[in-house]
Amino acid sequence: MKKVLFVLSLLIATQLFSQTRVDSLKESIDDHKMRLDAFDERMATIVSDVEKLTKIKISGYLQSQFDYYDQQSANYLKTANSIIPTGITNSFYIRRARLKATYEATDGVKFVLQPDFSTGNIALKDAYVVINDRWLKTFSLYAGQFNRPNYEVEYSSSSREVFERSKVVKALYPGEREIGAKLEAKPTQFPLKVQLAFINGNFTGTEAKDADNAKDFMARAVYSLKFQQQGIGIDFGANGYLGQIRTKDSKYIQKSDLKIDSLGYAGKHIPKSWIGAEMQIYWDFLGGLALKGEFIAGKNTTIGTNQTSTITTKIDTSLTNYPSKIISSVAADGSFTTTTNTSSKVTMPGNNHLYEITTTKTVTKANLIRNFSGYYIYLVKNIGKDHQLAARWDNYTPNNFDKDKITSYSDLTFNTLTVAWNYFYDENIRITIGYEMPMNKTNNTTFKKDVIDNTFSVRLQAKF
Amino acid sequence: MKRRNIYLAVAILLFSVISMSFMTTEKITVKGSDTMVILAQKWAELYMKKNQGVSVQVTGGGSGVGISALINGSTDIANASRTMKQSELEKLKSRYGSLGVEIPCAKDGITIFLHATNPINELTLKQIGQIFSGKITNWKEVGGSDTEIKLYGRENSSGTYVFFKDNVVKTDYSPSCQTLPGTAAIVNAVKKDKYSIGYGGAAYAEGVKHCKVKKDDKSTAYEPSVENIKTNNYPITRYLYMYLRNKPTGAIKIYIDWILSAEGQKVVTEVGYFPVK
């Protein structure tokens, strides 16, 4: 009996002990499960936040440059990208420092913002929304400030094989960007790209504000051929510009033949238009070779503006002998000068009086209409994976008129040869060494010699 | 005698050093598709065994990563389970003046993975697209049980992600689709989740059910078998590619020729894909 009781109590104790262990194990499992559930919840929030962050993409590039300039004389000013103080023959500077933020709000909708932080200059480059059609996957609508549809304009400065764009493209599309709306069509099954843009037409790179009611229109179409077996790709196309610009300060126009005409009143619109043809050939020959070119011709317009200077002198007689306003006759270049005089009495010690005469001279330049043409040809040869040689010949004839009658620097025809060697240190760093040789046409009158304005440059580019 | 041994040892050492300087190891880098990474590694292993002077380095990361590496010069061959995008081609043209070289090296059927106990055996392309876009969210809508569908998919750098989106989903993926890094991870996830569905290369499907796919309600449903993929009967068939910057020469050409040979294509079958011809 005692033995039975002993065994029974042993069994009950064992059972109780096991039950306690199971209960405590269950408690531990429940506790861990709760912690894992809490961890899951936190992870879900973190994953959701990380997914939002992956929609933001930041990229950019920095170009540090050293230039050595040949100068005509101590008074020569470089007219390409920046104004160099007289007498300086070499400079280090930041050519471009760009940061681009792209946010993909939903599939097919992107916001892009790109400021430029060059030395002494902060400018907004790109600021646009692009909406991609999700049904045909063909159309994209851009609205905001974006690149004008042109091959050399759209070709990124971080990829370009030579330092700067050709003279004709820089002249026609200052600042590269415009404000407006652009529609692009790139069918997935057909190798054609069509771009149509409606823009303000007044962007100069420094002045973005619209100046008139007229809107300009640009169109570009490019077709791509692929000969895969031969390793050859050919892109060819055409582009056009149709627009007008409102005159501001002058009613006079100077045409291509340098003759002066009158619009009747300042504020009238004058047209500008041109057409272009482009081709890019890519050939998988000994590491890769590209031949690219474009020709543009048409009518360009420059608005005549005022240039004002003021002189103050003191005299001891009144303004009687000074006319308050004189407008000169129109000069040969269509400009005229308006001189205004104002006076104020100045009391001197001893109760004497003097008169302070302020003379303001405003030179109003004529509006210019020019028949122009220009072209560029690039030859780019890859050597191995890391080296690249590039050469470009570009011509810009701002005025197709008789070269012997050209008197203004802005009408001077330039042929420019640029050569460059690129070394791709790695996927982010590129070193470029190059030489640019602009050669102006000479004539028997004003420009008897080639202006000495060559530039040797070394650039270090970091891109991410 | 001792001096003669020393001279002999020096001569042998000199000869070894000089001859080794001529025995340089050719290095080939291959980067890209996670779908192809096992296949690429098997190719590399076998090839290096037979060619001691060649080193083939294989990494994954996704088709997008491989093509980016090709464009920036950090890989010789980019593996991709999709064709190159136009924007990628433009970058290649601008950087190298070349259209690139596209070499199909294998065929693959994108398999729809289901849990082994899922009663569903076949789906139409439209149903699969609607499931992954979030339009169909419950198994009962396609003849299964009344349970929510759990989606597993790939990250957007994956060629499989792009191919599946362009050819099956045809719109955005559902926001609830969980992103996993690689087909193996998707197979593992579907194995553990009774009500889940995933997609990926045929070579990885072990321990999960292959869903039969039909073009529409009236068509025959096909499973991703060798025969059905060879004859293009299976509706989600694609090529797997190798991309190069320029026409291959030297050691790279010899390696690619070997991949496309009978011996290289045999490896394709062993891994679970299908020969290119």
Interface residues (C-beta under 8 A of the other chain):
Chain A: T106 D107 R134 Y155 S159 K186 K226 Q228 G231 I232 G233 Q280 Y282 W283 D284 G287 G288 L289 A290 V380 K381 N382 K385 D386 F424 D426 E427
Chain B: N72 G73 S74 Q86 K93 S94 R95 Y96 G97 S98 L99 V101 E102 T171 D172 R245 N246 K247
